[in-house]
Amino acid sequence: MRFLVDESCDVSLARALLEAGNDVVEIRVIRPGADDEWVVNLSVSENRILLTEDKDFGWLIYAHGHKAIGVIFLRYPVSERHRIAQDLVELIKQQNENLIGCFVTVTPNRIRIGRMPLS
């Protein structure tokens, strides 16, 4: 699958996705400091699911109607960060193409998958 990793995410997440055979682009590499709208637009133009730990993307998608291919929003407390990469890779393995068109919120003990609004 194709992912765009927001710079809010730890480098280990991009590495885990790559090791699992995914196509990954990192904002911190191609355009550090890019604003959120630019990031969302890039995810659409490159047909990539956005991976983020920044809740502002939910605001952009739901309140302002920005299009997105899909968003995976990770919310892990410091005490659980040791398992975030493994949980992410497992989620992608299990859900794969079902993640397209969805806003997915992942916490240590819960995954919520919701369809994004049509724009």
C-alpha contacts under 8 A as a table, 3 or more apart, distances in Angstrom:
res1	aa1	res2	aa2	distance
1	M	22	N	5.07
1	M	23	D	5.98
1	M	48	R	7.91
1	M	96	N	7.47
1	M	97	E	7.88
2	R	22	N	6.10
2	R	23	D	4.69
2	R	24	V	5.99
2	R	47	N	7.12
2	R	48	R	4.82
2	R	49	I	6.30
3	F	22	N	7.41
3	F	23	D	6.21
3	F	24	V	4.91
3	F	25	V	6.36
3	F	43	S	7.86
3	F	48	R	4.67
3	F	49	I	4.73
3	F	50	L	5.84
3	F	51	L	6.82
4	L	24	V	5.96
4	L	25	V	4.95
4	L	26	E	5.84
4	L	27	I	7.14
4	L	43	S	6.18
4	L	48	R	5.71
4	L	49	I	6.01
4	L	50	L	4.83
4	L	51	L	6.09
5	V	9	C	6.78
5	V	14	A	6.58
5	V	24	V	7.12
5	V	25	V	6.17
5	V	26	E	4.74
5	V	27	I	6.13
5	V	50	L	6.02
5	V	51	L	4.86
5	V	52	T	6.42
6	D	9	C	5.85
6	D	26	E	6.39
6	D	27	I	5.40
6	D	28	R	7.25
6	D	39	V	7.53
6	D	50	L	7.03
6	D	51	L	5.98
6	D	52	T	5.18
6	D	53	E	7.75
7	E	10	D	7.48
7	E	26	E	7.02
7	E	27	I	5.53
7	E	28	R	5.11
7	E	32	P	7.27
7	E	33	G	7.99
7	E	52	T	7.63
8	S	52	T	6.11
8	S	53	E	5.56
8	S	54	D	6.21
9	C	13	L	6.86
9	C	51	L	7.59
9	C	52	T	5.87
9	C	53	E	5.86
10	D	13	L	5.76
10	D	14	A	7.56
11	V	14	A	5.52
11	V	15	R	6.47
12	S	15	R	4.99
12	S	16	A	6.07
12	S	85	A	6.94
13	L	16	A	5.09
13	L	17	L	6.24
13	L	84	I	7.78
13	L	85	A	5.33
13	L	88	L	7.93
14	A	17	L	5.15
14	A	18	L	6.21
14	A	24	V	6.67
14	A	26	E	7.19
15	R	18	L	5.11
15	R	19	E	6.12
16	A	19	E	5.10
16	A	20	A	6.22
16	A	85	A	6.13
16	A	86	Q	7.72
16	A	89	V	7.02
17	L	20	A	5.12
17	L	21	G	6.64
17	L	22	N	5.55
17	L	23	D	7.79
17	L	24	V	7.02
17	L	89	V	6.51
18	L	21	G	5.19
18	L	22	N	5.06
18	L	23	D	6.51
18	L	24	V	6.32
19	E	22	N	7.34
20	A	89	V	7.07
25	V	29	V	7.87
25	V	30	I	7.77
26	E	29	V	5.41
26	E	30	I	6.48
27	I	30	I	5.21
27	I	31	R	5.33
27	I	32	P	5.85
27	I	34	A	7.45
27	I	39	V	7.65
28	R	31	R	5.90
28	R	32	P	4.45
28	R	33	G	7.48
29	V	32	P	6.43
31	R	34	A	5.74
34	A	38	W	6.41
34	A	39	V	6.65
35	D	38	W	5.48
35	D	39	V	6.44
36	D	39	V	4.98
36	D	40	V	6.22
36	D	56	D	7.74
36	D	57	F	7.04
37	E	40	V	5.17
37	E	41	N	6.12
37	E	60	L	7.61
38	W	41	N	5.11
38	W	42	L	6.10
39	V	42	L	5.11
39	V	43	S	6.26
40	V	43	S	5.11
40	V	44	V	6.47
40	V	50	L	7.41
40	V	57	F	7.92
40	V	66	H	7.59
40	V	67	K	7.56
40	V	68	A	6.34
41	N	44	V	5.19
41	N	45	S	6.17
41	N	67	K	7.72
41	N	68	A	7.52
42	L	45	S	5.04
42	L	46	E	5.96
43	S	46	E	5.36
43	S	47	N	5.73
43	S	48	R	4.78
43	S	49	I	6.37
43	S	50	L	6.20
43	S	68	A	6.72
43	S	69	I	6.85
44	V	47	N	4.92
44	V	48	R	6.34
44	V	67	K	7.13
44	V	68	A	5.50
44	V	69	I	5.70
45	S	48	R	7.95
47	N	69	I	6.21
48	R	69	I	6.17
48	R	70	G	7.43
49	I	68	A	7.57
49	I	69	I	5.47
49	I	70	G	4.60
49	I	71	V	5.56
49	I	72	I	7.30
49	I	100	I	7.07
50	L	68	A	7.90
50	L	69	I	7.61
50	L	70	G	6.11
50	L	71	V	4.66
50	L	72	I	6.15
51	L	71	V	5.91
51	L	72	I	4.82
51	L	73	F	6.18
51	L	74	L	7.69
52	T	55	K	7.92
52	T	57	F	7.97
52	T	71	V	7.46
52	T	72	I	6.27
52	T	73	F	5.10
52	T	74	L	6.26
53	E	73	F	5.49
53	E	74	L	5.00
53	E	75	R	6.34
54	D	57	F	6.34
54	D	73	F	7.22
55	K	58	G	5.62
55	K	59	W	7.08
55	K	73	F	7.30
56	D	59	W	5.05
56	D	60	L	6.38
57	F	60	L	4.96
57	F	61	I	6.16
58	G	61	I	5.17
58	G	62	Y	5.88
58	G	63	A	7.73
58	G	103	F	7.99
59	W	62	Y	5.42
59	W	63	A	5.14
59	W	64	H	6.78
60	L	63	A	5.77
60	L	64	H	5.00
60	L	65	G	6.44
60	L	66	H	5.79
61	I	64	H	5.83
61	I	65	G	4.95
61	I	66	H	4.74
61	I	67	K	6.53
61	I	68	A	7.33
61	I	116	M	7.58
61	I	117	P	7.80
62	Y	65	G	5.49
62	Y	66	H	7.51
62	Y	116	M	7.64
62	Y	117	P	6.92
65	G	117	P	7.45
65	G	119	S	6.03
66	H	119	S	7.30
67	K	118	L	7.92
67	K	119	S	6.49
68	A	71	V	7.13
68	A	101	G	7.25
69	I	100	I	5.81
69	I	101	G	5.40
69	I	102	C	7.65
70	G	99	L	6.39
70	G	100	I	5.03
70	G	101	G	4.83
70	G	102	C	4.98
70	G	103	F	5.81
70	G	104	V	7.91
70	G	116	M	7.78
71	V	102	C	6.41
71	V	103	F	4.77
71	V	104	V	6.03
72	I	103	F	6.07
72	I	104	V	4.70
72	I	105	T	6.02
72	I	106	V	7.24
73	F	103	F	7.43
73	F	104	V	5.93
73	F	105	T	4.76
73	F	106	V	6.14
74	L	105	T	5.99
74	L	106	V	4.93
74	L	107	T	6.31
75	R	105	T	7.28
75	R	106	V	6.04
75	R	107	T	5.07
75	R	108	P	7.77
76	Y	79	S	7.93
76	Y	80	E	5.98
76	Y	81	R	5.94
76	Y	84	I	7.14
76	Y	106	V	7.91
76	Y	107	T	5.57
76	Y	108	P	6.20
77	P	80	E	5.51
77	P	81	R	6.40
78	V	81	R	5.28
79	S	82	H	7.56
80	E	83	R	6.07
80	E	84	I	7.17
80	E	108	P	6.83
81	R	84	I	5.24
82	H	85	A	7.63
83	R	86	Q	5.46
83	R	87	D	6.12
83	R	108	P	7.97
84	I	87	D	5.17
84	I	88	L	6.10
84	I	108	P	7.59
85	A	88	L	5.10
85	A	89	V	6.24
86	Q	89	V	5.29
86	Q	90	E	6.17
87	D	90	E	5.12
87	D	91	L	6.10
87	D	108	P	7.92
88	L	91	L	5.10
88	L	92	I	6.32
89	V	92	I	5.22
89	V	93	K	6.15
90	E	93	K	5.01
90	E	94	Q	6.14
91	L	94	Q	5.22
91	L	95	Q	5.92
91	L	96	N	7.71
92	I	95	Q	5.25
92	I	96	N	4.90
92	I	99	L	7.82
93	K	96	N	5.60
95	Q	98	N	5.25
95	Q	99	L	6.18
96	N	99	L	6.03
97	E	100	I	5.68
98	N	101	G	7.84
98	N	102	C	7.76
99	L	102	C	5.41
99	L	103	F	7.76
99	L	104	V	7.48
99	L	113	I	7.91
101	G	115	R	6.02
101	G	116	M	5.91
102	C	113	I	6.33
102	C	114	G	5.39
102	C	115	R	4.38
102	C	116	M	5.18
103	F	113	I	6.03
103	F	114	G	5.35
103	F	115	R	6.13
103	F	116	M	5.82
104	V	111	I	6.97
104	V	112	R	5.58
104	V	113	I	4.48
104	V	114	G	6.26
105	T	111	I	5.79
105	T	112	R	5.16
105	T	113	I	6.60
106	V	110	R	6.10
106	V	111	I	4.63
106	V	112	R	6.55
107	T	110	R	5.19
107	T	111	I	6.28
